Amino acid sequence: MISPRFPIFAITFAVAYAVIYVIAVEQNYALITYHPVSGQFELLTTPPKGGGRPAMYWYGWILTAGLGAFVIGLLAMLVPDHWVKRVWPAWAWIIPLAVFGVFAYLLRAYFMR
């Protein structure tokens, strides 16, 4: 049985995930770091190990955005009904699509080579 409050959770989660993900990437707020050469995960953002071999922060950014959006979504389910009626469901599409535009702008140097 799905809660009647689930739509507000889903809309809020989609919007919050997109926004938090951009912030996490830009500020490098990764909850975990993966070192592919050694196969190790570490908590928070840690520098690369082993002679400059790269560390992967992408998993940490996803986890940061997912946990943050989950908490915000749960809090949104507690909002009174008269506020919920004002939420436009299209935000669940508009904000993530806008985030694609933000990333296209941030990565424009890779497209202009």
N, C-alpha and C positions, 0 to 999 in steps of 0.2 A: 504494500500500500504506500503510495507516494503522498507526501504531505502537500496540502494545498499551498504551502509557503515555498515549495520547491522552485517555482518559476522565478521568484525574487532572488533566491539563492543562485540559480543558474545565470541570470542576467548579471548579478553583482560579481559572481565569480569570473565570468568572461571579461568584464570590464577591468576588474582589479588585477587579474592575471596579466593582461596585456600591459597595463600601466606599470605594475611592479616589475615585470620582466625587463622593460626598457630601463628602469632605474637600476635594477640589479646588474645589467650588462654595462651600463655607463659608469657606475660606481664600483663595479666588481664586487658586489655583495653575494658571494657564493657560500652556501652553507657547507658544501663539500668541494674538495679538489681531488681530481683523479690524475694519477701519474701513470700513463699508459705503459711506459717501459718496465716499471716494477710491478704494475698491476695493483697499486695501493690507492686506497681512498683515505683522505685526511679531512678532519673537520675544519671548516672555514677556509679562507683563501690562504694558500701557502705557496711559496715560490717554487719554481721548477727545481727538480733534483737531478743529480747525475750529469754534470758537465753541460748544462744548458739545454738539456732535452726538455721539450715543452710539457707544460701541465695543462690539463683540460679543466676549465671552469664551467663549461656549459651545463653539465649535470647539476652543479651547485646552483646555477642561475635558475634552472627549471625548478629545483626543489624550493628555492627561496620564493619564487613567484607562486608556486603551487600552495605552499603552506600559508603564505600571506593572503592569497586570494581565498583560501578555504576559511580562514579565520574571519575575514571581512564578510564573506558570504554567510557564515553562521550568524554574525552580528546583524546582518541585514534582515535575517529572518525574524529578528526580535523587534523590528521597526513596526510601529502601529499601521493598521490597515489603511487609514486615510492618507498616509504618506506613500504607501506602496502603490496606490492607484495612480500616482503621479509619475511613476517610473515608465519610461518609454521602452518597450522591448527591443526596439531597433538598436539601442545602445550596445547590445550584445554583439552586433555586427559592425557598427560604425567605428567604435573605438579600436577593436583589433585591426580593422582595415586601415585606420589612420596610423596605427603602429607600424604596419608594413611600409607606409610612406616615410615614417621617421627612420626606420632602418635603412631604407633606400637612400635617404639623405646622409645618414651616418656612414654608410659604406660606399658613397659616391666615388671615392678614389679608386675603388676596385672596378667600377663600371667604366671609368674614364680612361683607362690605360690603353 
